[in-house]
Amino acid sequence: MTCRYFLGAACDCQLCQHSVELQDGLRYAEAHHLQPLGSPHDGPDIEGNVICLCPNCHVELDYGVRTLRMEDITVVLGHVIDERFISKRAIQHTAVIVESA
């Protein structure tokens, strides 16, 4: 799943709206799976489980530096985000915090 699949050429971060413009004029964003792929998370590679992020926001979410709330996400016309994956992410991050305390 890529950002261009549902954002087209826009590729703005759905959290901070930053756009990374490459030398050739194309814009770059990274696909972030709300429920991670693979074991033990087993998130699906579907549009409803993906948001497009700038590299900074992507790293912040991956490492738990930033929390994710549905109201923080800029919705793109035609891209439906499945809120179940956001609530599962919150539960997973809570478990990590409890384990490390």
Sequence and secondary structure as in RCSB ss.txt:
>XXXX:A:sequence
MTCRYFLGAACDCQLCQHSVELQDGLRYAEAHHLQPLGSPHDGPDIEGNVICLCPNCHVELDYGVRTLRMEDITV
VLGHVIDERFISKRAIQHTAVIVESA
>XXXX:A:secstr
  HHHHHTT    TTT   EE TTS EE EEEESS SSTTT    SGGGEEEE HHHHHHHHTTSS   GGGS  
 TT    HHHHHHHHHHHHHHHHHH 
